[in-house]
């Protein structure tokens, strides 16, 4: 049986083996999970490697940058990348493998390749852009129509941020009335992404109250603004149902949030200026429309007056022609009246004479002259013998004279 080792002996052998195997520094790729600079000036880090598919850590190690190296490394890294060393970064570090009997495995970092971090950030940025385009949401917010008048504004910012104060002051000094509501959000660091998405959700619940959404913050390092390249936040911005304006305050490359937003401006003050300029344009358009309406009203009134004058003249002419026509007709009737009256009188005279002749031909006296007689009983004309009983006294009227007779 092999002689057993004490724990310290085992660890000394591990330490010696690692020291022999990794005598020289190595370049190692890892993500910073935690970073802390203590009072002594040493920088302590927790490095991890995540699985490509699920993001679950599959390796972890402690690391340290001694104070003799940290100021130089941190200063160079920040000047090159525009951002401070912080958690969440992907780094390429030059490190020496160390092992301590009490503290275990760790890495002593002597240098950091800043260009690798820049490339990694750009790679993630390009991945976000490619993914949004592949999903077909890249231009969704940009194609939303802007309301003609933009006055109701939902603002995503920090109330303490200088950029928000600049924006609010610029709007307040304008001659126009804007209604603004601030939706407080963290604008940098690890919490910024979730905070901004949450604020967008709050705006979405009151979507009918606003014309646009404005995301503003003052200037900052690339690290401070890195959240605006995240896929989750940019996907929410691209698909938001209201037009979004950004004024994130940086002069370098645009963030992905700028690229997917409806309108991107450099600074919060520029956003306020854009809103004021738009109101000025609308005011100018309204002034022009009012002038055009005034001119159109004058022209319409003038045209109607001219038309009324023409109609008045036409009515007068038509009235004169109608009167002349009726007068002419009356004159013709006056000329034709005597002739027509004579013709009517002659026609009526002939008709009367014909009626007289017809009446004469049917008169009782003429009938009596033809040999007929009228027999009356008690003054009443009878037509049958039965009407005159025997012994009745009858009066018989002849053409000339009367006869009294008695029936037998």
Secondary structure, 3 states (H helix, E strand, C coil): CCCCCCHHHHHHHHHHHHHHHCCCCEEEEEEEEEEEECCCCCEEEEEEEECCCCCCEEEEEEEEECHHHHHHHHHHHHHHHCCCCCCCCEEEEEEEEEEECCCEEEEEEEEECHHHHHHHHHHHHHHHHHHHHHCCCCCCCCCCCCCCCCCEEEEEECCCCHHHHHHHHHHHCCCCCCEEEEEECCCCCCCHHHHHHHHHHHHHHCHHHCCEEEEECCCCCCCCCHHHHCHHHHHHHHCCCCEEEEECCCCCCCCHHHHHCCEEECCHHHHHHHHHHHHHHHHHHHHHHHHHHHHHHHHHHHHHHHHHHHHHHHHHHHHHHHHHHHHHHHHHHHHHHHHHHHHHHHHHHHHHHHHHHHHHHCCHHHHHHCCCCEEEECCEECCCHHHCCCCCEEEEECCCCEEEEECC
